[in-house]
Amino acid sequence: MACQTIRSAARLRPSVLGKIIPDSLTSSRISSSRFVRKELFPSSFYSQVRMTSSSSSDIQNKFALDNKYQGLENNVWVEFIDLNAKLQPLNLGQGFPDFMPAESVVRELAKTCDIEANPLLHQYTRGYGHPRLVKALANLYGNLINRGINPMTEVLVTGGAYGSLFCAIMSNVGPGDEVIIIEPYFDCYEPLVRLAGGTPRFISLKPENPTDASSASWALNMEELRSLFNVKTKAIIVNTPNNPLGKVFTRQELTDIGDLCKEFNVIVISDEVYEWLVYEDNVHTRIASLDGMWDRTITIGSAGKTFSLTGWKLGWSYGPAHLMRNLHIAHQNCVYACPTPLQEALGAQLEKEIKRLNTPDSFFYKMVTDLKERRDLMVRSVRDSGMIPVVPEGGYFMMVNWKPLENKADLSEETDAQADYRFVKWFAKTHKLLGIPPSAFYSNDHKHLAEDYLRLCFYKKTETLQKADEILKHLKNS
Ligand SMILES: Cc1ncc(COP(=O)(O)O)c(C=O)c1O
């Protein structure tokens, strides 16, 4: 009898009202669960079924968030995307343009959906990356760092750069390992290292001259950096150009970091998603191209940042086969493969870009020329408002010191621990302009270093930037 009850219970499923209805009776013909309960089974049947079912508190207790995710519940993007939806302010928070990406890449995607196109473009492709795309990536980066790259063993295509960060960290870091993270840092580095069981060790870039308005003056203290390296150090994560600061690490800085890695046998996870966005005479140096660094560097890129299509959520990593094998294994045990049509379109677009690299027709050239104008527009607006910009050498974010306008803000209603969170929320609510609080890009002990700033994204339509200018003027005159 007990067995029969369990078997019967297995065929039952809860209704939306929390009552039990047999599968066969959930058609529109019988829509009332009260009817089902009363007419079809004696009440003793239901009490037996209840005894074999877990209560909702049992379920909640057993399936509480697993320990490995405890402490990682809060996420700046979740919070601020929500705030944006609620307040509908001018959104200079997230890093993407509010206009159409380049026509040519969008058309490449449309081609994959042509009814005459290869039907297999709608099916799974090779797990480590669609052949057309990995070949294009190997070709592109092989030329840029002046070495042959094997598309099959030395490249991986992932769900955004995020996916590559996940695979690089999960497959190379474990309990007992330390990973050095340079602040400010893209916020996911820290939780990923902790999820992998590793311990993050933080070092902050600091402005050598606080009144200097360029990201170039934010530097690492190399003695302090050296003091973080030890036998447990497995990796250092470098992000150049840096988000949120816009700092472009110099060749010398990267060489110094590389030398420490060689001395202590450490790998570099080099997040270069803004590699094409470098202004004026600054040069993006790929750390993998430095003497002796290929063997110990995993370099990460993003289609979202490369072609301004963050919604495609495609990224990649490349590096020596002995390191990429680790990432391949993490990837095959996670999402296994990325969407085929997107990879096909991206591969086709990259083939075109490779041919026009370093010419004025190159998309990368056009993008950086266009963005420099938007950056300069925002620098002027920020300076006119009385706030102080940290003029970025790269990327499309700007750190802005809001302290000079502190007396215009009434933060008394805001409850966040960090002043930048309080200011950003107050600003979004009262002046309808949303930025991101950059203390989100610092470890707990160092968040105070960012409290005087907010991060603004200037990859927006000219009208959007003009509206931002008006809002900033209004704040100044309030
Ligand atoms: C420095 C940095 N790395 C990685 C990413 C993630 O890129 P993707 O959207 O391709 O996952 C971002 C996104 O903003 C970023 O700024």
The ligand as an SDF file (V2000), in Angstrom:
LIG
                    3D

 16 16  0  0  0  0  0  0  0  0999 V2000
   36.8430   44.5640  -17.9610 C   0  0  0  0  0  0  0  0  0  0  0  0
   35.7090   43.7010  -18.3880 C   0  0  0  0  0  0  0  0  0  0  0  0
   35.9080   42.3910  -18.5280 N   0  0  0  0  0  0  0  0  0  0  0  0
   34.9240   41.5670  -18.9060 C   0  0  0  0  0  0  0  0  0  0  0  0
   33.6680   42.0490  -19.1860 C   0  0  0  0  0  0  0  0  0  0  0  0
   32.5860   41.1040  -19.6020 C   0  0  0  0  0  0  0  0  0  0  0  0
   32.4360   41.1340  -20.9900 O   0  0  0  0  0  0  0  0  0  0  0  0
   31.3160   40.2790  -21.7230 P   0  0  0  0  0  0  0  0  0  0  0  0
   30.0980   41.1200  -21.7830 O   0  0  0  0  0  0  0  0  0  0  0  0
   31.8810   39.9670  -23.0700 O   0  0  0  0  0  0  0  0  0  0  0  0
   31.1070   39.0550  -20.9060 O   0  0  0  0  0  0  0  0  0  0  0  0
   33.4070   43.4110  -19.0540 C   0  0  0  0  0  0  0  0  0  0  0  0
   32.0580   43.9450  -19.2970 C   0  0  0  0  0  0  0  0  0  0  0  0
   31.7340   45.0770  -19.0250 O   0  0  0  0  0  0  0  0  0  0  0  0
   34.4610   44.2650  -18.6450 C   0  0  0  0  0  0  0  0  0  0  0  0
   34.2770   45.5830  -18.5100 O   0  0  0  0  0  0  0  0  0  0  0  0
  1  2  1  0
  2  3  1  0
  2 15  2  0
  3  4  2  0
  4  5  1  0
  5  6  1  0
  5 12  2  0
  6  7  1  0
  7  8  1  0
  8  9  2  0
  8 10  1  0
  8 11  1  0
 12 13  1  0
 12 15  1  0
 13 14  2  0
 15 16  1  0
M  END
$$$$
